[in-house]
Amino acid sequence: MTTPLQSLIATGTKLWLDSVDPQLVVLSRQQGATGATSNPAIISGLINTGRFDDRLRDLMDQGLDDEAVAWQMTDRLVRDAQEAFVDVYEKTGGDDGYVSFELDPLLEAVDCPLSIEERTARYIELGREWSAGHTNRMIKVPATPAGLAALEELAAAGITLNVTLLFTTRQYRIARDAIRRGLERLESLDRFKSVYSIFVSRIDVYTKQHYSELSDATQGEVGIVNAKRLWRENSDFWAKQNLSLQLKQEFIFASTGTKDPNDPPDKYVSALAGADIQTNPPATNDAIQEMPGKTFTRSVDQLPPQNVLDEIDSQIDFDRMEDVLMEEGLQKFADPQRALLALIAEKRAALLATG
């Protein structure tokens, strides 16, 4: 019998896991997932389980400081997930089977002493370092001024890219155009792939807080409409480029877990079914699998009635929304890295105490 997630995949959606937990990777492969992503919060959660204390002890015994231990642990966990998906990468000729590796979030911390130019240079340096020797690893770069400025050089180096923390058309176009310029300098485009991670549910949280006057038909639809419009623009843009690209330059629909308890768990998954990639939280996938008889149909190219679109276009200040959501997003970006470093320091003390 076809499961709900198998039904989702049958619409044309690639399902990626929002975790690199080895146990969840195995389960997600059984559910049909073909890729995964990581971030500091995910790594912290795994370390907190105690299942990787032996790895931690080994790294600490090598004399590595807390920051180096954090990055080596991240690298090892991402490598393990890459190995689990490498067969997908090979079968699809490099169009799927990736695991995303997030560059240092502290480059975007409020107290980061580096200038934007220095941060950009550091993103390029780190992108080269952490991508070296890998086939199915994506380098995750945020759509900040420094991150966006790094994309042309990273693309010109042939590095597989995941542009994250995207909320608006403005950010997307800057990212896309920078990558396009980088491709003009790349000798071979056969294995180049980029993806653009648009955050969905966070936008609807924002509109509920700041645009309470929206009609019932429009409230809760802004994130979906924004994602669908950007997906369409991205598809049209790359289709028109006179490039010998072999791989798809795709959208990742991220932040697909519902934030409103009144929403069904499949709200965003259903609305965006039918194309590109969804990185769903494990809890969202579990809830969907428990929806007996749930069958997905292609919806990604279906927009709501014109009156809803008109209300969104006339009422929502997307520039202001980007400012607010990026401020919140960057805090959520940097704080987990600090928490990861603090956790490793605690682990170091505990492991030393136990010998």
C-alpha positions in Angstrom: 0.0 0.0 0.0 1.3 3.5 -0.9 2.1 5.6 2.2 1.4 9.3 2.3 5.1 10.2 1.8 5.3 7.9 -1.1 2.3 9.7 -2.5 4.1 13.0 -2.0 7.2 11.8 -3.9 5.0 10.5 -6.7 3.9 14.1 -7.4 7.5 15.0 -8.3 8.7 16.3 -5.0 12.1 15.2 -3.7 11.9 14.6 0.0 14.9 15.6 2.1 15.3 15.0 5.8 15.8 18.0 8.1 18.4 16.1 10.2 21.6 14.0 9.9 20.7 11.7 12.8 22.0 8.3 11.5 18.9 6.5 12.8 16.5 9.0 11.2 18.5 8.9 8.0 17.9 5.1 7.8 14.2 5.6 8.5 13.9 8.5 6.0 15.5 6.4 3.3 12.8 3.8 3.9 10.2 6.5 3.6 11.7 7.7 0.3 13.9 10.5 1.3 16.8 11.2 -1.1 18.8 13.9 0.8 19.3 15.7 4.1 20.4 18.9 5.7 22.3 19.9 8.9 22.7 22.9 11.1 24.2 23.5 14.6 20.9 22.9 16.4 20.7 19.4 14.8 24.3 18.7 15.7 23.7 19.8 19.3 20.7 17.6 19.6 22.7 14.6 18.5 25.6 15.3 20.9 23.1 15.7 23.7 21.9 12.1 23.3 25.3 10.8 24.5 25.4 8.4 21.5 28.5 10.2 20.2 30.6 10.5 23.3 33.2 8.2 22.0 33.7 10.3 18.9 33.9 13.4 21.1 36.5 11.8 23.4 38.6 10.8 20.4 38.6 14.4 19.1 39.4 15.9 22.5 42.2 13.4 23.0 43.7 14.8 19.8 44.1 18.2 21.6 41.4 20.0 19.6 39.7 23.0 21.1 35.9 23.3 21.5 35.4 25.1 18.1 37.5 22.5 16.3 35.7 19.7 17.9 32.4 21.2 16.9 33.4 21.4 13.2 35.0 18.0 13.2 31.8 16.4 14.7 29.7 18.3 12.1 31.9 17.1 9.3 31.8 13.5 10.5 28.0 13.4 10.9 27.5 15.0 7.5 30.0 12.6 5.9 28.0 9.7 7.4 24.8 11.0 5.9 26.5 11.6 2.6 27.5 8.0 2.5 23.9 7.0 3.1 22.7 9.0 0.1 25.6 8.6 -2.3 23.8 5.9 -4.2 21.1 8.4 -5.0 23.7 10.9 -6.1 25.2 8.4 -8.5 21.9 7.1 -9.9 20.7 10.6 -10.6 24.0 11.8 -12.1 24.4 14.3 -9.4 20.9 15.8 -9.5 19.9 14.5 -6.0 21.4 12.7 -3.0 23.0 15.7 -1.3 23.6 16.6 2.3 23.9 20.3 3.2 26.8 21.6 5.3 26.2 25.0 7.0 29.2 27.4 7.1 30.0 29.3 10.3 26.9 31.0 11.5 29.0 33.2 13.9 30.0 35.2 10.8 26.5 36.7 11.0 26.5 37.3 14.8 25.8 40.8 15.9 29.1 41.0 17.7 31.2 39.6 14.8 34.1 42.1 14.5 34.6 41.4 10.7 33.5 43.8 8.0 31.2 42.6 5.3 34.1 42.3 2.9 36.0 40.2 5.5 33.0 38.0 6.1 32.6 37.5 2.4 36.2 36.4 2.1 35.8 34.1 5.0 32.7 32.5 3.4 34.7 31.9 0.2 37.6 30.4 2.2 35.3 28.1 4.3 33.3 27.1 1.2 36.4 25.9 -0.5 37.7 24.2 2.6 34.5 22.2 3.6 33.6 21.3 0.0 37.0 19.9 -1.0 37.0 16.2 -1.8 33.2 15.9 -1.6 30.8 15.0 -4.3 27.4 15.0 -2.7 27.9 17.8 -0.2 26.1 21.1 -0.6 27.6 24.2 1.0 25.0 26.2 2.8 25.4 30.0 2.6 23.0 32.6 4.0 21.3 35.3 1.9 23.0 38.1 3.9 25.0 40.9 2.4 28.2 38.9 3.0 26.8 35.6 2.0 25.3 36.9 -1.2 28.6 38.6 -2.1 30.4 35.3 -1.8 28.2 33.4 -4.2 29.8 34.4 -7.5 33.2 33.2 -6.4 31.9 30.0 -4.9 29.9 29.2 -8.1 32.9 30.0 -10.2 34.8 27.5 -8.2 32.2 24.9 -9.1 31.0 24.5 -5.5 27.5 23.0 -5.1 25.5 25.7 -3.3 22.4 25.9 -1.0 21.4 29.5 -0.5 19.5 29.6 2.8 17.6 32.2 4.9 15.7 33.3 1.8 12.4 35.2 2.3 11.9 37.6 -0.6 12.2 38.0 -4.3 14.9 40.7 -3.8 17.2 38.2 -2.0 16.5 35.4 -4.5 17.3 37.5 -7.5 20.6 38.8 -6.0 21.6 35.2 -5.2 20.5 33.8 -8.6 22.2 36.5 -10.6 25.5 36.2 -8.6 25.5 32.4 -9.2 24.7 33.0 -12.9 27.7 35.3 -13.2 29.9 32.7 -11.5 28.8 30.1 -14.0 30.1 32.3 -16.9 33.6 31.7 -15.4 33.3 28.0 -14.8 35.0 25.8 -17.3 32.5 22.9 -17.1 28.8 23.1 -16.0 28.2 19.3 -16.2 28.1 18.9 -12.4 27.1 22.3 -11.2 24.0 22.5 -9.0 22.5 25.3 -6.9 19.4 25.3 -4.7 17.5 28.2 -3.1 15.9 27.6 0.3 12.8 29.6 0.8 11.4 29.8 4.3 7.6 29.4 4.3 5.9 29.0 7.6 7.9 31.8 9.3 6.3 34.3 6.9 2.8 33.3 8.0 3.8 33.7 11.6 5.0 37.2 10.7 1.8 38.2 8.9 -0.4 36.9 11.7 1.6 39.1 14.1 1.9 42.2 11.9 -1.1 42.0 9.6 -4.0 40.9 11.7 -6.3 42.9 9.4 -5.8 40.4 6.5 -8.9 38.6 5.4 -9.5 35.0 6.5 -8.9 33.8 3.0 -5.4 35.5 2.9 -4.1 35.1 6.4 -1.9 32.0 6.4 -1.4 32.0 2.6 1.3 34.6 2.2 4.2 32.2 2.8 2.8 29.7 0.3 2.1 32.3 -2.4 5.5 33.8 -2.0 7.2 30.4 -2.3 5.1 29.4 -5.3 5.8 32.6 -7.1 9.6 32.3 -6.5 9.6 28.7 -7.5 7.9 29.6 -10.8 10.3 32.5 -11.4 13.3 30.3 -10.8 12.0 27.6 -13.1 11.4 30.1 -15.9 14.7 31.8 -15.4 16.9 28.8 -15.7 14.9 27.4 -18.6 15.7 30.5 -20.6 19.4 30.5 -20.0 21.7 29.6 -22.8 23.8 27.3 -20.7 24.8 23.7 -21.0 23.6 22.9 -17.5 23.0 19.2 -17.0 21.5 19.5 -13.5 18.4 21.3 -12.2 18.8 24.5 -10.3 16.0 24.1 -7.8 14.1 25.5 -5.0 14.1 23.9 -1.5 10.9 24.6 0.4 12.1 24.9 4.0 10.2 25.8 7.2 7.4 23.4 6.2 6.4 22.5 9.7 3.3 24.2 10.9 3.6 26.8 13.7 -0.2 27.3 14.2 -1.7 24.4 16.2 -4.9 24.9 14.3 -3.3 24.1 11.0 -3.1 20.5 9.7 0.4 19.1 9.8 0.5 18.7 6.0 -0.6 22.3 5.3 2.7 23.4 3.6 3.7 20.0 2.4 0.4 19.7 0.5 0.4 23.2 -0.9 3.9 22.8 -2.3 3.7 19.3 -3.5 4.7 18.5 -7.1 8.2 19.9 -7.7 11.7 20.5 -6.5 12.7 19.7 -2.9 11.0 19.8 0.5 13.1 19.6 3.7 10.5 18.5 6.2 11.1 18.2 10.0 11.0 14.6 11.2 7.9 15.4 13.3 6.1 16.7 10.2 6.9 13.5 8.2 5.8 11.3 11.2 2.5 13.2 11.4 1.9 12.9 7.7 2.6 9.2 7.8 -0.1 8.8 10.4 -2.7 10.4 8.2 -4.5 7.3 6.9 -5.5 7.5 3.2 -3.7 10.8 2.6 -2.9 11.2 -1.0 -1.0 14.2 -2.4 -1.6 15.9 -5.7 0.5 18.5 -7.6 -0.3 21.9 -6.1 2.9 23.9 -6.4 1.7 25.6 -9.6 -1.8 26.4 -8.3 -2.3 29.9 -6.9 -5.3 31.1 -4.8 -8.0 33.3 -6.3 -7.0 36.7 -7.7 -8.6 38.6 -4.8 -6.2 36.9 -2.4 -3.2 37.7 -4.6 -4.4 41.3 -4.9 -4.7 41.6 -1.1 -1.2 40.2 -0.6 0.3 42.6 -3.2 -1.5 45.7 -1.8 -1.1 45.0 1.9 2.3 43.2 2.5 5.5 45.3 2.7 7.9 42.6 1.7 11.0 44.8 2.3 9.9 45.4 5.9 9.1 41.7 6.3 12.6 40.8 5.1 14.2 43.1 7.6 12.3 41.7 10.5 12.6 38.0 9.5 16.3 38.4 8.7 16.9 39.9 12.1 15.1 37.1 13.8 16.6 34.5 11.5 20.2 35.6 12.1 19.7 35.3 15.8 18.3 31.8 15.3 21.3 31.2 13.0 24.1 32.3 15.4 22.6 31.3 18.8 22.6 27.6 18.1 26.3 27.7 17.1 27.1 29.4 20.5 25.0 26.7 22.2 26.8 24.0 20.4 30.2 25.3 21.6 28.9 25.6 25.1 27.6 22.1 25.0 31.0 20.7 23.9 32.6 22.6 26.7 30.2 20.9 29.1 30.8 17.5 27.5 34.6 18.0 27.8 34.3 18.6 31.5 32.0 15.6 32.0 34.1 13.3 29.9 37.3 14.3 31.7 35.7 13.8 35.1 34.8 10.2 34.1 38.2 9.5 32.8 
